[in-house]
Amino acid sequence: MHKLLLTTALGLGLAFPAAAATLQPGETLAANQEYTYWLLDAIKSLDPQINTDVEGSGVLRGLFEGLYNEDQVGALVPGVATSFDLSDDKTVYTFHLRDNAKWSNGDPVTANDFVYSWKRLADPKTASEYAWYMELMQVKNSADIIAGKKPVDDLGVKALDDHTFEVTIEAPLPYFPKMLTHASTFPVNQKVIEENGDKWTEPGKLVGNGAYVLKEHILGEKLVMVPNPQYWDNEHTVLTKVTALTINDENAALTRYLAGELDRTQIPAGQYPRLKEEYPDQAISVPQSCSYIYMFNLDKEKGPEALKDVRVRKALSYAIDRDTIVDKILQGGQWPSYNWTHHATEGFKMPDIDYSHWTQDERDAKAIELMTEAGYGPDHPLALTLNYNTSESHKKIAIAVQQFWKKIGVDLTLNNMEWKVHTDKMQNQDFEVARYAWCGDYNEASTYLDLFTSYSGHNNGKFRSERYDELMKESKTAADPNPMYTEAEQILADEMPMAPIYQYTKVEMIKPDMRGLGLNNLMQNWYLKDMYRVAE
């Protein structure tokens, strides 16, 4: 990765090695190349500019293709772009697009498709939660366009010809190329959207440029994809059919996996040690760039008064016994967390967070002290409600936290709901405390820290800090942004707009004949075009 950035800094055209489903020495393809995997929740949208879910992004990487993809360890490889040039001042990227990229209806994929799609993402009329991502990429005029101060045609994107896409950014951003693998930047077909409106993502109507096409989608039940014969690298696509089954119960999904109905599923909380012993070649636990938190609603009008007191927020965070959660409940190699950014993020330096060094008894004592100062205790308990989406793991953690908080004078009501309802409530600040998780969009600390800026499209708790905003804005033009990231993390520890709980590992059962799943990529981004089954 460093070589890539150094080379582009010199303003040279850059080409990458291609990646596809490549057999390793000694491997033979199995006769069966169908793949069926588990989804916990229904995918809310198959529109790249609208989707916000990790699971949805996995599907979109099959149906669409952006400028770049990632290989098995997370390095950039060509997508629609084969190379780019960078101006001497490092603010103008000129992407050279392959001339054999096609939409699934046979139309050529052109630079104008990217211009249309990026403008669509930034356009306030689209109302995308990821419009903010265009601003994070520093695309010229994006902030003013998103705020409605400039027309969308002022966005710093241009088609120089059918196969040359130019992007102007406000200031040098070393990790800009990394950001281009995110689904919100994928191209969409303007003609298809204009002809079909909101129904353009339905089977038979969806036109993508990825290695797969959508054959069937029954919301909340299943989604089926098959190879796209128009894809530029279709000759290297191996899987013949991909089915994603929505199963809201993780234990039921595990039962179906063990019965041979699924090739991949998440391991329910607490079951990894047993399954690793029984199925050593199928149970896996690998680092994943995601953080699990309880977000506090600090909205001036909709947030509970008690949570406006930082003493209460700190007490709630201190009282969570993270070691019990990861060692006794989850048992899948997760890390107890006292901060927001995943600890393995490239270049990130953790601040020295005081309460991370305390014993749990010390944290509990301080929590009781703070609650007493804030006017709460056994005779005057604080009543709060926690929203969480349906999952056995989320439920077990919620029940544990209910007990942890009871010790410090909090009566916690647990409120379970399906994913769509849960996310809608969060986006509308219709919650008090909410289970939340964020998975990095790229391997750099800003993918986490930008979320808590006041202008973030995902700051559902409405945390506000002028200094925090300053730091994150300054970091975009800093030669070394890492000290600013460290200070921003310290602000989160001081202000506690959320309670960090744990940092993820990917804890799953995967059939031993599956290959190409990108398990050595911290982002855990996988591409169906790279996957295949081997003969046992």
C-alpha positions as CSV (number, residue, x, y, z in Angstrom):
1,M,0.0,0.0,0.0
2,H,2.8,2.4,0.9
3,K,4.4,1.8,-2.5
4,L,1.1,2.6,-4.2
5,L,0.8,6.0,-2.4
6,L,4.5,6.8,-3.0
7,T,4.2,6.0,-6.7
8,T,1.0,8.1,-7.2
9,A,2.6,11.0,-5.3
10,L,5.1,11.2,-8.0
11,G,2.2,11.8,-10.5
12,L,2.9,8.7,-12.4
13,G,0.2,6.5,-14.1
14,L,-0.3,3.5,-11.9
15,A,-1.5,0.1,-12.9
16,F,-2.4,-2.8,-10.5
17,P,-2.2,-6.5,-10.8
18,A,-5.6,-8.0,-11.5
19,A,-7.4,-10.3,-9.0
20,A,-9.9,-13.0,-9.7
21,A,-10.8,-16.5,-8.6
22,T,-7.3,-18.0,-8.8
23,L,-6.6,-21.6,-7.9
24,Q,-3.6,-22.2,-5.7
25,P,-1.1,-25.0,-6.5
26,G,-2.6,-28.4,-5.9
27,E,-6.2,-27.2,-5.9
28,T,-8.9,-28.7,-8.1
29,L,-12.3,-27.1,-8.6
30,A,-15.3,-29.0,-7.2
31,A,-18.1,-30.0,-9.5
32,N,-20.6,-28.1,-7.3
33,Q,-20.0,-24.3,-7.5
34,E,-23.1,-23.1,-5.8
35,Y,-22.7,-21.1,-2.6
36,T,-25.4,-20.4,0.1
37,Y,-24.7,-18.1,3.0
38,W,-26.6,-16.5,6.0
39,L,-27.9,-13.0,6.5
40,L,-29.3,-12.0,9.9
41,D,-31.5,-9.2,8.6
42,A,-33.3,-8.2,5.4
43,I,-31.3,-5.9,3.2
44,K,-33.0,-2.5,3.2
45,S,-31.8,-1.4,-0.2
46,L,-29.8,-2.7,-3.2
47,D,-29.2,0.9,-4.4
48,P,-25.5,1.6,-4.0
49,Q,-26.2,5.3,-3.1
50,I,-28.9,4.4,-0.5
51,N,-27.6,1.2,1.2
52,T,-26.0,1.7,4.6
53,D,-25.7,-2.0,5.8
54,V,-22.5,-4.1,5.8
55,E,-24.6,-7.1,4.6
56,G,-26.0,-5.0,1.8
57,S,-22.5,-3.9,0.8
58,G,-21.5,-7.5,0.4
59,V,-24.3,-8.1,-2.1
60,L,-23.5,-4.8,-3.9
61,R,-19.9,-5.9,-4.5
62,G,-21.3,-8.8,-6.5
63,L,-23.9,-6.8,-8.5
64,F,-21.8,-3.7,-9.1
65,E,-18.2,-2.7,-9.5
66,G,-16.5,0.6,-8.6
67,L,-13.2,2.0,-9.7
68,Y,-11.2,-0.4,-7.5
69,N,-11.7,-3.6,-5.6
70,E,-9.6,-5.2,-2.8
71,D,-7.6,-8.4,-2.9
72,Q,-7.5,-11.2,-0.3
73,V,-5.4,-9.0,2.1
74,G,-7.1,-5.7,1.4
75,A,-4.7,-4.2,-1.2
76,L,-6.3,-2.3,-4.1
77,V,-6.8,-4.1,-7.4
78,P,-8.4,-2.9,-10.6
79,G,-12.2,-2.6,-10.9
80,V,-13.5,-0.5,-13.7
81,A,-10.3,1.7,-13.5
82,T,-7.1,0.1,-14.6
83,S,-4.8,3.0,-13.5
84,F,-4.8,6.7,-12.5
85,D,-2.6,9.8,-12.8
86,L,-2.2,12.3,-10.0
87,S,-1.5,16.0,-10.4
88,D,1.7,17.5,-8.9
89,D,-0.4,19.2,-6.2
90,K,-2.1,15.8,-5.5
91,T,-5.6,17.2,-5.9
92,V,-6.6,16.0,-9.4
93,Y,-7.0,12.3,-10.0
94,T,-7.4,11.1,-13.6
95,F,-8.8,7.6,-13.7
96,H,-8.4,5.5,-16.9
97,L,-11.3,3.1,-17.3
98,R,-11.2,-0.2,-19.1
99,D,-12.8,-0.2,-22.5
100,N,-14.5,-3.6,-22.1
101,A,-16.6,-2.8,-19.0
102,K,-20.3,-3.3,-19.7
103,W,-23.6,-3.1,-17.9
104,S,-25.6,-6.3,-17.6
105,N,-27.8,-5.1,-20.4
106,G,-24.8,-4.9,-22.7
107,D,-24.4,-1.1,-22.7
108,P,-20.8,0.2,-22.1
109,V,-19.8,1.5,-18.7
110,T,-18.4,5.0,-19.2
111,A,-17.0,7.9,-17.3
112,N,-20.3,9.6,-17.5
113,D,-21.8,6.8,-15.4
114,F,-19.5,7.7,-12.6
115,V,-20.2,11.4,-13.0
116,Y,-23.9,10.7,-12.8
117,S,-23.6,8.4,-9.8
118,W,-21.3,10.6,-7.7
119,K,-23.5,13.6,-8.4
120,R,-26.5,11.5,-7.4
121,L,-24.8,10.6,-4.1
122,A,-24.1,14.2,-3.3
123,D,-27.5,15.5,-4.4
124,P,-29.8,16.5,-1.5
125,K,-32.7,15.2,-3.5
126,T,-31.4,11.6,-3.2
127,A,-31.4,12.0,0.6
128,S,-28.6,9.5,0.9
129,E,-27.2,8.9,4.4
130,Y,-23.9,8.4,2.6
131,A,-23.9,11.8,0.9
132,W,-21.5,12.7,3.7
133,Y,-19.0,10.2,2.3
134,M,-18.5,12.4,-0.8
135,E,-17.6,15.2,1.7
136,L,-15.2,12.9,3.5
137,M,-13.5,12.2,0.2
138,Q,-13.0,15.9,-0.1
139,V,-14.5,16.0,-3.6
140,K,-14.6,19.6,-4.7
141,N,-17.7,21.6,-3.7
142,S,-19.4,18.5,-2.1
143,A,-19.9,20.1,1.3
144,D,-21.7,23.1,-0.3
145,I,-23.8,20.9,-2.6
146,I,-24.9,18.6,0.2
147,A,-25.8,21.7,2.3
148,G,-27.9,23.0,-0.7
149,K,-25.6,26.0,-1.2
150,K,-24.4,25.1,-4.7
151,P,-25.9,23.2,-7.6
152,V,-25.0,19.5,-8.0
153,D,-23.3,20.2,-11.4
154,D,-20.6,22.1,-9.5
155,L,-19.3,18.8,-8.0
156,G,-15.6,18.2,-8.9
157,V,-16.1,15.3,-11.2
158,K,-15.8,15.3,-15.0
159,A,-15.8,12.9,-17.9
160,L,-12.9,13.9,-20.2
161,D,-14.0,11.2,-22.6
162,D,-15.9,7.8,-22.4
163,H,-13.0,6.2,-20.6
164,T,-11.4,9.0,-18.6
165,F,-12.9,10.1,-15.3
166,E,-11.4,13.1,-13.6
167,V,-12.0,13.9,-9.9
168,T,-10.8,17.1,-8.2
169,I,-10.5,17.1,-4.4
170,E,-10.2,20.1,-2.0
171,A,-6.8,19.1,-0.6
172,P,-4.3,16.2,-0.8
173,L,-5.8,13.1,0.9
174,P,-3.3,10.2,1.0
175,Y,-5.9,7.5,1.6
176,F,-8.3,8.7,-1.2
177,P,-7.8,5.7,-3.4
178,K,-8.7,3.4,-0.4
179,M,-12.1,5.1,-0.2
180,L,-13.0,4.1,-3.7
181,T,-13.9,0.5,-2.8
182,H,-17.0,1.7,-0.9
183,A,-20.3,0.8,-2.4
184,S,-21.7,4.3,-2.3
185,T,-19.1,5.3,-5.1
186,F,-20.2,2.5,-7.4
187,P,-21.8,3.5,-10.7
188,V,-25.5,3.1,-11.4
189,N,-27.3,3.1,-14.8
190,Q,-29.0,6.5,-15.3
191,K,-31.4,5.3,-18.0
192,V,-32.6,2.3,-15.9
193,I,-33.2,4.5,-12.9
194,E,-35.1,7.1,-14.9
195,E,-37.3,4.4,-16.5
196,N,-38.1,2.5,-13.3
197,G,-37.9,5.0,-10.5
198,D,-37.7,3.4,-7.0
199,K,-38.4,-0.1,-8.5
200,W,-35.1,-0.2,-10.5
201,T,-33.5,-2.5,-7.9
202,E,-36.1,-5.3,-8.4
203,P,-35.1,-8.6,-10.1
204,G,-35.5,-8.3,-13.8
205,K,-35.1,-4.5,-13.7
206,L,-31.8,-4.1,-11.8
207,V,-28.9,-3.5,-14.3
208,G,-25.5,-3.7,-12.7
209,N,-21.9,-3.8,-13.9
210,G,-20.7,-6.5,-11.4
211,A,-19.8,-10.1,-11.8
212,Y,-23.3,-11.2,-10.9
213,V,-26.9,-10.3,-11.7
214,L,-29.9,-10.4,-9.4
215,K,-32.2,-13.4,-10.2
216,E,-34.5,-13.3,-7.2
217,H,-35.1,-11.2,-4.1
218,I,-37.8,-12.0,-1.6
219,L,-37.3,-9.4,1.1
220,G,-36.5,-10.9,4.5
221,E,-36.4,-14.4,3.0
222,K,-33.7,-14.9,0.3
223,L,-31.7,-13.3,-2.4
224,V,-30.3,-15.2,-5.4
225,M,-27.5,-14.1,-7.8
226,V,-26.1,-15.8,-10.9
227,P,-23.1,-14.8,-13.1
228,N,-23.3,-11.8,-15.4
229,P,-22.2,-12.9,-18.9
230,Q,-21.5,-9.2,-19.8
231,Y,-19.0,-8.8,-17.0
232,W,-15.5,-8.0,-18.4
233,D,-13.9,-10.8,-16.5
234,N,-16.7,-13.3,-16.6
235,E,-14.4,-16.1,-17.9
236,H,-12.8,-16.1,-14.4
237,T,-16.1,-16.1,-12.4
238,V,-16.5,-19.6,-10.9
239,L,-19.5,-19.7,-8.6
240,T,-22.5,-20.6,-10.7
241,K,-25.3,-19.6,-8.2
242,V,-25.2,-17.6,-4.9
243,T,-28.0,-17.6,-2.4
244,A,-28.3,-15.4,0.7
245,L,-30.9,-16.7,3.2
246,T,-32.3,-14.3,5.8
247,I,-32.5,-16.2,9.2
248,N,-33.2,-13.9,12.2
249,D,-32.2,-16.6,14.7
250,E,-28.5,-17.3,14.8
251,N,-29.0,-20.7,16.5
252,A,-31.5,-21.7,13.8
253,A,-28.9,-20.6,11.2
254,L,-26.2,-22.8,12.9
255,T,-28.6,-25.8,12.9
256,R,-29.1,-25.3,9.1
257,Y,-25.4,-25.0,8.6
258,L,-24.7,-28.2,10.4
259,A,-27.5,-29.8,8.3
260,G,-25.7,-28.8,5.1
261,E,-28.1,-26.0,4.1
262,L,-25.6,-23.2,4.5
263,D,-22.0,-22.8,3.5
264,R,-21.3,-19.9,5.9
265,T,-22.9,-18.6,9.0
266,Q,-22.1,-16.6,12.1
267,I,-21.3,-18.5,15.3
268,P,-23.8,-17.6,18.1
269,A,-22.4,-16.0,21.3
270,G,-20.5,-18.4,23.5
271,Q,-20.3,-21.3,21.1
272,Y,-17.0,-20.8,19.4
273,P,-14.8,-22.8,21.8
274,R,-17.0,-25.9,21.5
275,L,-17.4,-25.6,17.7
276,K,-13.6,-25.0,17.2
277,E,-13.0,-28.2,19.1
278,E,-15.6,-30.2,17.2
279,Y,-15.0,-28.6,13.7
280,P,-11.4,-27.2,13.8
281,D,-11.3,-26.8,10.0
282,Q,-14.7,-24.9,9.9
283,A,-14.8,-22.6,13.0
284,I,-12.9,-19.4,12.4
285,S,-12.2,-16.2,14.4
286,V,-10.3,-13.5,12.6
287,P,-10.0,-9.7,13.3
288,Q,-12.6,-7.5,11.7
289,S,-12.6,-3.7,11.6
290,C,-15.9,-3.1,13.5
291,S,-16.7,-1.5,16.9
292,Y,-19.8,-2.4,19.0
293,I,-21.2,0.3,21.2
294,Y,-24.3,1.6,23.0
295,M,-25.0,5.0,21.6
296,F,-26.6,7.7,23.8
297,N,-29.2,10.1,22.4
298,L,-27.9,13.6,23.1
299,D,-30.4,15.4,20.9
300,K,-31.4,18.7,22.5
301,E,-35.1,18.0,22.0
302,K,-35.5,14.3,21.8
303,G,-32.8,13.0,24.1
304,P,-33.5,12.2,27.7
305,E,-32.4,14.9,30.1
306,A,-30.3,12.5,32.3
307,L,-28.0,11.7,29.3
308,K,-27.1,15.4,28.8
309,D,-25.1,15.0,32.1
310,V,-21.6,13.7,31.2
311,R,-21.3,12.2,34.7
312,V,-24.3,9.9,33.9
313,R,-22.8,8.9,30.5
314,K,-19.4,8.1,32.1
315,A,-21.1,6.1,34.9
316,L,-23.0,4.0,32.3
317,S,-19.8,3.3,30.4
318,Y,-17.7,2.5,33.4
319,A,-20.3,0.1,34.8
320,I,-20.2,-2.2,31.7
321,D,-18.0,-5.2,32.5
322,R,-16.4,-5.7,29.1
323,D,-14.3,-8.7,30.2
324,T,-17.4,-10.6,31.2
325,I,-19.0,-9.8,27.8
326,V,-16.1,-11.0,25.7
327,D,-14.9,-13.8,27.9
328,K,-18.1,-15.3,29.2
329,I,-20.8,-14.3,26.7
330,L,-19.2,-13.9,23.3
331,Q,-16.1,-16.2,23.6
332,G,-15.0,-15.6,20.1
333,G,-11.7,-13.7,20.5
334,Q,-13.3,-10.2,20.6
335,W,-11.4,-7.4,22.3
336,P,-12.9,-5.4,25.3
337,S,-13.1,-1.9,24.1
338,Y,-12.7,1.5,25.9
339,N,-12.5,3.6,22.7
340,W,-14.2,3.9,19.3
341,T,-11.6,3.2,16.6
342,H,-10.7,-0.4,16.0
343,H,-7.2,-1.0,17.6
344,A,-5.8,-2.7,14.5
345,T,-6.5,0.2,12.2
346,E,-3.5,1.1,10.1
347,G,-1.4,4.0,11.7
348,F,-3.8,4.6,14.6
349,K,-2.3,5.5,18.0
350,M,-4.6,5.0,21.0
351,P,-4.8,7.7,23.6
352,D,-4.1,6.7,27.2
353,I,-7.7,6.3,28.4
354,D,-7.7,6.3,32.2
355,Y,-10.6,4.0,33.0
356,S,-9.2,1.3,30.7
357,H,-6.5,0.7,33.3
358,W,-8.9,0.4,36.3
359,T,-10.2,-2.8,37.7
360,Q,-13.9,-3.4,37.2
361,D,-14.4,-2.9,41.0
362,E,-12.8,0.6,40.6
363,R,-14.9,1.4,37.6
364,D,-18.1,0.4,39.4
365,A,-17.1,2.5,42.5
366,K,-16.5,5.5,40.3
367,A,-19.8,4.9,38.4
368,I,-21.8,4.9,41.7
369,E,-20.0,8.0,42.8
370,L,-20.8,9.8,39.6
371,M,-24.5,8.7,39.7
372,T,-24.8,9.9,43.3
373,E,-23.3,13.3,42.3
374,A,-25.9,13.5,39.4
375,G,-28.7,12.8,41.9
376,Y,-29.4,9.1,41.2
377,G,-29.2,6.1,43.5
378,P,-31.3,3.3,45.1
379,D,-33.9,5.7,46.3
380,H,-34.0,7.6,43.1
381,P,-33.2,5.2,40.2
382,L,-32.6,6.4,36.6
383,A,-35.1,4.8,34.2
384,L,-33.7,4.2,30.7
385,T,-34.7,2.2,27.6
386,L,-32.3,0.3,25.5
387,N,-33.2,-0.4,21.8
388,Y,-31.5,-3.3,20.1
389,N,-32.2,-5.3,16.9
390,T,-33.1,-9.0,16.9
391,S,-30.1,-11.2,17.6
392,E,-29.3,-13.7,20.3
393,S,-25.9,-12.1,20.9
394,H,-27.4,-8.6,21.2
395,K,-30.0,-9.9,23.6
396,K,-27.4,-11.6,25.9
397,I,-25.3,-8.5,26.0
398,A,-28.4,-6.4,26.8
399,I,-29.4,-8.6,29.6
400,A,-25.9,-8.5,31.1
401,V,-25.8,-4.7,30.8
402,Q,-29.2,-4.5,32.5
403,Q,-27.6,-6.2,35.5
404,F,-24.4,-4.2,35.4
405,W,-26.4,-0.9,35.4
406,K,-28.8,-2.1,38.1
407,K,-25.8,-2.1,40.5
408,I,-25.4,1.7,39.9
409,G,-29.1,2.6,40.3
410,V,-30.4,2.3,36.7
411,D,-33.6,0.5,35.8
412,L,-33.1,-0.5,32.2
413,T,-36.0,-1.6,30.0
414,L,-35.0,-3.7,27.0
415,N,-36.7,-3.0,23.7
416,N,-36.1,-5.5,20.9
417,M,-37.1,-4.8,17.3
418,E,-36.3,-5.9,13.7
419,W,-33.3,-4.2,12.0
420,K,-35.3,-1.8,9.7
421,V,-37.4,-0.5,12.6
422,H,-34.3,-0.2,14.8
423,T,-32.3,1.8,12.2
424,D,-35.3,4.0,11.3
425,K,-35.7,4.9,15.0
426,M,-32.0,5.7,15.4
427,Q,-32.0,8.0,12.3
428,N,-35.0,9.9,13.7
429,Q,-33.5,10.1,17.2
430,D,-36.4,8.0,18.5
431,F,-34.4,6.2,21.2
432,E,-32.7,6.8,24.6
433,V,-29.8,4.3,24.4
434,A,-29.3,2.1,21.3
435,R,-27.1,-0.8,20.3
436,Y,-25.0,0.2,17.4
437,A,-22.0,-1.0,15.5
438,W,-19.8,0.6,12.9
439,C,-17.5,-1.3,10.4
440,G,-14.8,0.7,8.8
441,D,-15.3,1.7,5.2
442,Y,-11.5,1.8,4.6
443,N,-8.4,1.0,6.7
444,E,-7.7,4.4,8.2
445,A,-8.9,5.9,11.5
446,S,-11.0,8.7,10.0
447,T,-13.5,6.1,8.9
448,Y,-14.5,5.8,12.5
449,L,-13.8,9.3,13.9
450,D,-15.6,11.2,11.1
451,L,-18.8,9.6,12.3
452,F,-19.0,11.7,15.5
453,T,-18.6,15.0,13.7
454,S,-21.6,17.3,13.8
455,Y,-22.0,17.1,10.0
456,S,-21.9,13.3,9.8
457,G,-24.8,11.5,8.3
458,H,-24.5,8.7,10.9
459,N,-24.1,10.7,14.1
460,N,-27.5,9.5,15.2
461,G,-26.9,10.5,18.9
462,K,-26.3,14.1,17.8
463,F,-23.1,14.6,19.7
464,R,-21.6,18.1,19.2
465,S,-18.1,19.3,19.9
466,E,-16.5,22.3,18.2
467,R,-13.0,21.1,19.0
468,Y,-13.8,17.6,17.7
469,D,-15.1,19.0,14.4
470,E,-12.0,21.3,14.1
471,L,-9.7,18.3,14.6
472,M,-11.4,16.2,12.0
473,K,-11.5,19.0,9.5
474,E,-7.8,19.9,10.1
475,S,-6.9,16.2,9.8
476,K,-7.9,16.2,6.1
477,T,-5.0,18.5,5.2
478,A,-2.4,17.5,7.8
479,A,0.8,15.9,6.8
480,D,0.3,13.5,9.7
481,P,-3.3,13.3,10.9
482,N,-2.6,10.7,13.5
483,P,-2.0,13.0,16.5
484,M,-5.4,14.7,15.7
485,Y,-7.0,11.3,15.6
486,T,-5.6,10.5,19.0
487,E,-6.9,13.8,20.4
488,A,-10.3,13.2,18.9
489,E,-10.5,9.8,20.6
490,Q,-9.6,11.4,23.9
491,I,-12.5,13.8,23.4
492,L,-14.8,10.9,23.0
493,A,-13.4,9.3,26.2
494,D,-13.9,12.6,28.0
495,E,-17.4,13.4,26.7
496,M,-18.6,9.7,26.3
497,P,-21.3,10.2,23.6
498,M,-21.4,6.4,23.5
499,A,-20.3,3.5,25.7
500,P,-17.7,1.4,23.8
501,I,-18.2,-2.3,24.5
502,Y,-16.0,-4.5,22.2
503,Q,-14.2,-4.7,19.0
504,Y,-15.0,-7.4,16.5
505,T,-13.7,-10.6,15.3
506,K,-15.4,-12.4,12.4
507,V,-16.6,-15.6,14.2
508,E,-18.0,-18.0,11.7
509,M,-18.6,-21.5,10.5
510,I,-17.3,-21.8,6.9
511,K,-17.4,-25.1,4.9
512,P,-13.8,-26.2,4.4
513,D,-14.0,-26.4,0.6
514,M,-14.7,-22.7,0.3
515,R,-11.9,-20.4,-1.0
516,G,-11.3,-16.7,-1.8
517,L,-13.3,-15.2,1.1
518,G,-10.8,-12.5,2.0
519,L,-10.4,-13.6,5.6
520,N,-7.0,-11.9,5.9
521,N,-8.5,-8.5,5.0
522,L,-9.1,-6.5,8.2
523,M,-12.1,-4.9,6.5
524,Q,-13.5,-8.4,5.8
525,N,-14.6,-7.2,2.4
526,W,-15.3,-10.2,0.1
527,Y,-16.0,-10.4,-3.6
528,L,-18.1,-13.2,-5.1
529,K,-16.0,-13.1,-8.2
530,D,-12.9,-14.3,-6.2
531,M,-14.7,-17.2,-4.6
532,Y,-14.7,-20.9,-5.5
533,R,-15.1,-24.4,-4.1
534,V,-12.3,-27.0,-4.2
535,A,-12.7,-30.7,-4.6
536,E,-12.1,-32.4,-1.3
